[in-house]
């Protein structure tokens, strides 16, 4: 597994773990809301990975790496970064750590889809989607 992918999955796993345990401080609900909003959108953009991570509601979705979808994802990430930066000064110490982790995740996503552009140059992106989908179809029959 590539280090960037591992870090991304780890960050998402941490947020899922925190939110699923209901660890919410009374004075810092905003970062939890931001984290939940990001996870929901992440699961919509990466439904196969979300399903693999246990988010059952993603079972009926599939990846859409069209230009429009990628542009929305990039815009969403930039908007989330702006939102975090706007409220970060008011976060508790624990929420500042979560904010820093989420900002790292966002930076990785923006870099991936703006600079690396795997949807344009990576045959591996599509071949892995096809091969994973094929094996799932064969298993289900």
N, C-alpha and C positions, 0 to 999 in steps of 0.2 A: 504494500500500500504506500502511495506517495506521501511524503511528510505533510504537504499542504492539506491533502485530503484527510489525513489522520487528525491534524489539528482542527480542521473544520468540523469533523464528526465529533471530536472531543468537546469542542465548545458547545455544539448543539446538544450533545448528551448532558453536559453540565446544566444548561438551561432547562432541559426537559426534566432532569432530576430535581432541580430546585423548585420548579413550578409544580411538579407532581406531588412533592412532599408537602406542599402548602406552606413552605417556609416564607412567610411574608411578614415583614416588620410593619407595624402599624404606621410608622412615620415615613415609609418609603414604598408606597404602592406603585409609584410611577415607573420605576425601573422594571418591576415585574410586568406591568402592562406593556411596556416597550418590548421586553423580552418575549412575552407571549405573542405579541403582534408579529414580531420577526419570525418566530418559530412557525406560526400559521402560514405566513407567506412563503417561507423557506419550504415547507411541506408541499405547498401548491406548485412551486417551481421544480422541486426535486421529489416527486411523489414516490418513485421507486426506492430511493434511499430512505425516505420517511417511513415507508411501509417496512423496510428492512429493520429500521430502528424501533418498530412497534407501533407506529401511528396508523392503526387499522383503517381510519377514515380515508386514507390515501389509496386504498385498494382499487377504487374505481377510476383513478386518474392515470395519466401517462405524461411523460416529459414532452414539452413543447418548446423546442429550441428555435422557433421562428424568430426572425428579426424583431418583430413587434413584441413578442413575449420577452425576449432578452432585453430590449430597450426598456420595457416596463420594470423588469427585475433590477436593472441598473438604476433607473430612476427611483424605485422604491428604496434601494440600498442607500443612495445619496440622501434621500429624504430622511431616512432613519438616522443617518449620521448627523444631519442637521438637528434633528430632534434631540438626540443624545447630547450634542454640544450645547444646545440651548439650555437644558436643564441640569447638566452634569454638576455644576457648582452647588446645587441644592441636594445632591445625593449624599447618603451616608457613606462611610468608608467602605462597607461591604458592597453597596450598590456601585460605587466608583470602580471597584474591581470588576464587577459584572459588566459595567459600561465599557471598560477598557478591553475586556475579552470580546464583547460584541463589536466594538469598533475595529478590532483586529480581524474578526470574521468578515465584517463589511468591506474592509480594505482589500482583503483577499478576493472576495467576490467581484468587486469592481475591477480589480487588477486582472482577474481571470477573464472576465467577459469583455473588457475594453482593450487590454493590451495583448493578452495571449490569444483571444478569439478562437477558442477550440471549436466552435460551431462552424468556422470557416476553414480551419486548417488541420483538425484532428480527426483522422478516420477512426481512431480508437474510441472517440466519444460515441459515434454512431454504431460501430461494430459491437461495442460492449452492450449498448441498449438492445440491439437486435439479438445478440446471442443470449442475453439474459431473458429476454422476452420469449424467445424460442424454447428455451429449456423449461420455463414456467408453463407454457402451453402444452408441451409434451408431457410434463408431469401431471397436469390436470386432466388429461385424457385418460 
